[in-house]
Amino acid sequence: QVQLVESGRGLVQPGGSLTLSCVASGFPFSSYSMRWYRRGLGKERAPLARITGDGSGTNYEDFVKGRFTISRDNAKNTSYLQMNDLTPEDTAMYYCQASPTFWGTRGVHWGQGTQVTVSS
């Protein structure tokens, strides 16, 4: 049974940092690219970053470049999203996704999401 479980939810002050984790099970983790998405209130779910199965390649959406870093530890079946210099606009539900390809949309698996709130 495929499972993706995000953690790291929290309330963060503007300018602060937070690292989200996504623990995977039920599939060959190192063979899957991992992605992070988010959905703000009233907005559509949007991609943020992705990383190849071996961690050698990454891609970021322009609006998170320089602030967010995606990584993975295949020994722990875990992907991470480190977020720095957070603003209230970063408030959203954050999701991880596992994909058999770097850019494709077929055969993907989703986590249940974890809430991040940025507020003073």
Secondary structure as UniProt FT lines:
FT   STRAND          3..7
FT   STRAND          10..12
FT   TURN            14..15
FT   STRAND          18..25
FT   HELIX           29..31
FT   STRAND          33..39
FT   TURN            41..42
FT   STRAND          46..51
FT   TURN            53..54
FT   STRAND          58..60
FT   HELIX           62..64
FT   TURN            65..67
FT   STRAND          68..73
FT   HELIX           74..76
FT   STRAND          78..83
FT   HELIX           88..90
FT   STRAND          92..99
FT   TURN            106..107
FT   STRAND          109..110
FT   STRAND          114..118
//
